[in-house]
Amino acid sequence: MRFLRIAAIVLAAASVVSFAVLSARSAGKNDPPVLACSVDGMIEVPVSATDEELLGFVSASDKKDGDLSGKIVVTRKNFFDSNKTTIITYAVSDSDNNVAVLNKRLRYTDYNTPRIYLTNDFIFPSKREFNLGMYVRAEDAWGNDLTSQIKLITGEVVTSDGRYTVNIKVSDHMGETTEINVPAIVTSDDYGQLRIRLNEYTVYIKKGEVPDYQAFIKDINNKTNKKYTTADIVVDASEVANDTPGVYNVYYKIFDGKGDGADVISMSRLVVVVEE
């Protein structure tokens, strides 16, 4: 009788121990990994930052698997908030498929909205057909070509002499849009025989910045019987308001003489976009 009582106590104790072990195992299995970030607040990186570089800010581990840092994945949101910041999400799972997630706010330190560039001076001969879209390109802050996504609108058919406002718009994958209005100049003057060529036809500058506009001159394509050099080019940047964001024009001109009565025999144009 005493033997039976001891056996019952042993079985009961074994049951309690087994339950405790199973409970401990279950509790460990349900604990997700711990994700930690070395940056308390917002993460700030250049747009060139790779996923590997973003992963360098975080580590992960759990009691069973130990270090899980090599298994962390990161995803980026394709939108900005009103402060031009976005969200990145870190996630990691352990061998029991427990998942840990960490959201961090991210700011790109050198981000700029998409940039639109003219590939010529937008000065065209009258009574000839031309496609304005052939002379515009765009790219985003990451260097991705957005030219195929450009929306180009003119209010009138550009065929006769005059200045025609061309609206050019493009958006990047973050939903940010750049829109500029550029005048297309159509003229019956034959600038084709004496063509001022520039290194670039669009430049973006910060408010207050004053570039050396002379440095944008590349050369002169001269098909006339007179000799001209880049020293004959007069640069007119009077339209640019360097302290006011906007789109401005710098004109490069060659005159057939000196004084107020001299005629313009060649002209090119640089579009200047002043940013905040």
C-alpha positions as CSV (number, residue, x, y, z in Angstrom):
1,M,0.0,0.0,0.0
2,R,2.8,2.3,0.9
3,F,4.6,1.4,-2.4
4,L,1.5,2.5,-4.4
5,R,1.4,5.8,-2.6
6,I,5.0,6.5,-3.5
7,A,4.6,5.6,-7.1
8,A,1.6,7.9,-7.4
9,I,3.7,10.8,-5.9
10,V,6.5,10.1,-8.3
11,L,4.2,10.0,-11.3
12,A,2.6,13.2,-10.2
13,A,6.0,14.9,-9.8
14,A,7.1,13.7,-13.2
15,S,3.9,15.1,-14.7
16,V,4.6,18.5,-13.1
17,V,8.2,18.5,-14.4
18,S,7.1,17.5,-17.9
19,F,4.5,20.3,-17.9
20,A,7.1,22.8,-16.7
21,V,9.6,21.8,-19.4
22,L,7.0,21.9,-22.2
23,S,5.8,25.3,-20.9
24,A,9.3,26.7,-20.9
25,R,9.9,25.4,-24.4
26,S,6.6,26.9,-25.6
27,A,7.5,30.2,-24.0
28,G,10.9,30.3,-25.8
29,K,9.3,29.3,-29.1
30,N,6.9,32.2,-29.0
31,D,9.4,34.9,-28.1
32,P,10.3,36.9,-31.3
33,P,13.9,38.0,-32.1
34,V,15.0,41.3,-30.7
35,L,15.8,44.0,-33.3
36,A,18.0,46.8,-32.2
37,C,19.1,50.0,-34.1
38,S,22.3,52.0,-33.3
39,V,20.5,55.2,-34.2
40,D,17.9,56.5,-31.7
41,G,16.1,58.9,-33.9
42,M,15.9,59.4,-37.6
43,I,18.4,57.6,-39.9
44,E,20.0,60.0,-42.4
45,V,21.8,58.8,-45.5
46,P,22.6,60.0,-49.0
47,V,20.4,58.7,-51.9
48,S,23.3,56.5,-52.9
49,A,23.0,54.4,-49.7
50,T,22.6,50.7,-50.5
51,D,20.4,48.2,-48.6
52,E,23.6,46.8,-47.2
53,E,24.5,50.2,-45.8
54,L,21.1,50.6,-44.2
55,L,21.4,47.1,-42.7
56,G,24.5,48.3,-41.0
57,F,22.4,50.3,-38.5
58,V,20.6,47.3,-37.1
59,S,21.3,44.0,-35.4
60,A,19.0,41.1,-34.3
61,S,19.2,38.1,-32.0
62,D,17.1,35.7,-29.9
63,K,17.8,33.2,-27.1
64,K,17.5,30.1,-29.2
65,D,19.3,31.1,-32.5
66,G,21.7,33.7,-31.2
67,D,22.8,36.3,-33.7
68,L,20.3,36.8,-36.5
69,S,21.8,40.1,-38.0
70,G,22.6,38.4,-41.2
71,K,19.0,37.4,-41.8
72,I,17.5,40.9,-41.5
73,V,15.8,42.3,-44.6
74,V,15.0,46.0,-45.3
75,T,12.3,47.6,-47.4
76,R,11.8,51.3,-48.3
77,K,8.5,53.1,-48.7
78,N,8.0,54.8,-52.1
79,F,6.6,58.1,-50.8
80,F,7.6,61.1,-48.7
81,D,5.7,62.8,-45.9
82,S,5.4,66.6,-45.8
83,N,8.9,66.8,-44.3
84,K,10.5,64.9,-47.2
85,T,11.1,61.9,-44.9
86,T,10.0,58.3,-45.5
87,I,9.8,55.0,-43.6
88,I,12.1,52.0,-43.9
89,T,11.1,48.7,-42.4
90,Y,13.5,46.1,-41.0
91,A,12.3,42.5,-40.5
92,V,13.8,39.3,-39.3
93,S,12.5,35.8,-38.4
94,D,14.0,33.0,-36.3
95,S,14.0,29.2,-36.8
96,D,10.6,29.0,-35.2
97,N,9.2,31.5,-37.7
98,N,8.7,34.2,-35.1
99,V,9.0,37.6,-36.8
100,A,10.3,40.9,-35.4
101,V,9.6,44.2,-37.3
102,L,11.2,47.6,-36.7
103,N,10.1,50.8,-38.5
104,K,12.5,53.7,-38.7
105,R,12.1,57.2,-40.2
106,L,14.6,57.9,-43.0
107,R,15.8,61.2,-44.6
108,Y,17.9,61.4,-47.7
109,T,20.4,64.1,-47.1
110,D,21.0,65.0,-50.7
111,Y,17.6,64.3,-52.3
112,N,16.4,66.6,-55.0
113,T,13.1,66.5,-56.9
114,P,13.4,65.3,-60.5
115,R,15.5,67.5,-62.8
116,I,14.5,68.4,-66.3
117,Y,17.2,69.3,-68.8
118,L,17.1,70.9,-72.3
119,T,19.5,69.3,-74.7
120,N,19.6,72.4,-77.0
121,D,18.8,76.1,-76.5
122,F,15.2,75.8,-77.6
123,I,15.7,78.4,-80.3
124,F,14.3,77.1,-83.6
125,P,14.0,78.4,-87.2
126,S,10.5,79.3,-88.3
127,K,8.5,77.5,-91.0
128,R,10.2,74.2,-90.2
129,E,8.9,71.2,-88.4
130,F,10.5,70.1,-85.2
131,N,9.7,67.9,-82.2
132,L,10.2,69.7,-78.9
133,G,10.3,66.4,-77.1
134,M,13.5,65.4,-78.8
135,Y,15.3,68.2,-76.9
136,V,14.3,67.4,-73.3
137,R,15.5,64.8,-70.9
138,A,14.9,64.2,-67.2
139,E,16.4,62.1,-64.3
140,D,15.7,61.6,-60.7
141,A,18.0,62.0,-57.6
142,W,19.2,58.4,-58.1
143,G,20.3,59.0,-61.6
144,N,17.4,57.1,-63.2
145,D,16.4,58.2,-66.6
146,L,12.8,59.6,-66.5
147,T,12.8,61.0,-70.1
148,S,10.0,58.6,-71.2
149,Q,7.8,59.9,-68.4
150,I,8.0,63.6,-69.3
151,K,4.7,65.4,-70.0
152,L,5.2,68.3,-72.4
153,I,2.5,70.8,-73.2
154,T,2.5,73.8,-75.5
155,G,-0.5,76.1,-75.7
156,E,-0.1,76.8,-79.4
157,V,1.3,75.2,-82.5
158,V,4.9,76.4,-82.7
159,T,5.6,77.3,-86.3
160,S,5.9,81.1,-86.8
161,D,8.1,83.7,-85.2
162,G,7.5,84.3,-81.5
163,R,8.0,83.0,-78.0
164,Y,5.9,80.0,-77.0
165,T,5.6,78.8,-73.4
166,V,6.3,75.1,-73.0
167,N,5.1,73.4,-69.9
168,I,7.4,70.4,-68.9
169,K,6.5,68.1,-66.1
170,V,7.9,64.8,-64.7
171,S,7.5,62.8,-61.4
172,D,9.8,60.3,-59.7
173,H,9.0,57.0,-58.0
174,M,8.6,58.9,-54.6
175,G,5.7,60.8,-56.1
176,E,7.6,64.1,-56.2
177,T,7.0,66.3,-59.3
178,T,9.0,69.0,-61.0
179,E,7.3,71.4,-63.4
180,I,8.9,74.2,-65.3
181,N,7.8,76.6,-68.0
182,V,10.3,77.3,-70.7
183,P,9.9,79.6,-73.6
184,A,10.6,78.1,-77.0
185,I,11.9,80.8,-79.3
186,V,11.0,80.6,-83.0
187,T,12.7,83.0,-85.3
188,S,13.2,83.7,-89.0
189,D,16.8,84.9,-88.2
190,D,19.3,82.4,-89.6
191,Y,21.3,81.6,-86.5
192,G,22.2,78.2,-88.1
193,Q,25.1,79.7,-90.1
194,L,26.8,81.0,-86.9
195,R,25.8,78.8,-84.0
196,I,26.9,79.4,-80.4
197,R,27.1,76.0,-78.7
198,L,27.1,75.5,-74.9
199,N,28.3,72.7,-72.7
200,E,24.9,72.5,-71.0
201,Y,21.6,74.2,-71.7
202,T,20.1,73.8,-68.2
203,V,21.7,74.4,-64.9
204,Y,20.2,74.1,-61.4
205,I,21.6,76.4,-58.7
206,K,20.8,77.1,-55.0
207,K,19.3,80.4,-54.0
208,G,22.1,83.0,-53.7
209,E,24.5,81.1,-55.9
210,V,26.1,83.0,-58.9
211,P,27.7,80.7,-61.5
212,D,30.3,81.7,-64.0
213,Y,28.1,81.8,-67.0
214,Q,31.0,82.3,-69.3
215,A,32.2,78.8,-68.4
216,F,29.1,77.3,-70.2
217,I,30.4,78.4,-73.6
218,K,31.7,75.4,-75.6
219,D,32.5,76.8,-79.0
220,I,31.1,78.5,-82.2
221,N,30.0,76.5,-85.2
222,N,30.8,79.1,-87.9
223,K,29.7,78.5,-91.5
224,T,30.1,82.2,-92.5
225,N,33.1,83.7,-94.3
226,K,33.9,85.9,-91.3
227,K,36.0,85.0,-88.3
228,Y,34.4,84.9,-84.8
229,T,35.8,83.6,-81.5
230,T,34.2,82.9,-78.2
231,A,35.6,86.3,-77.1
232,D,32.9,87.9,-79.4
233,I,30.1,86.3,-77.4
234,V,28.2,88.7,-75.1
235,V,26.6,87.1,-72.0
236,D,23.4,88.6,-70.7
237,A,22.4,87.2,-67.3
238,S,20.3,90.3,-66.3
239,E,17.1,88.3,-66.2
240,V,18.3,86.0,-63.4
241,A,17.2,86.8,-59.9
242,N,19.6,84.6,-57.9
243,D,17.8,85.1,-54.6
244,T,14.4,84.2,-55.9
245,P,13.5,80.6,-56.8
246,G,12.3,80.3,-60.4
247,V,13.2,79.6,-64.0
248,Y,15.3,82.2,-65.8
249,N,17.2,82.6,-69.1
250,V,20.8,83.6,-69.8
251,Y,21.4,84.7,-73.4
252,Y,24.6,84.4,-75.4
253,K,24.8,86.7,-78.3
254,I,27.1,87.8,-81.1
255,F,26.5,91.2,-82.7
256,D,27.4,92.4,-86.2
257,G,29.0,95.5,-84.7
258,K,29.2,97.6,-81.6
259,G,26.8,100.1,-80.1
260,D,23.0,100.3,-79.8
261,G,22.4,99.9,-83.5
262,A,24.2,96.6,-83.8
263,D,22.1,93.6,-84.8
264,V,22.1,90.2,-83.2
265,I,23.5,87.7,-85.7
266,S,23.7,84.7,-83.4
267,M,22.0,83.8,-80.1
268,S,21.9,80.8,-77.7
269,R,20.2,80.4,-74.4
270,L,20.9,78.7,-71.0
271,V,17.9,77.9,-68.7
272,V,18.7,78.6,-65.1
273,V,16.6,77.0,-62.4
274,V,17.1,78.7,-59.0
275,E,16.1,76.3,-56.1
276,E,15.6,77.0,-52.4
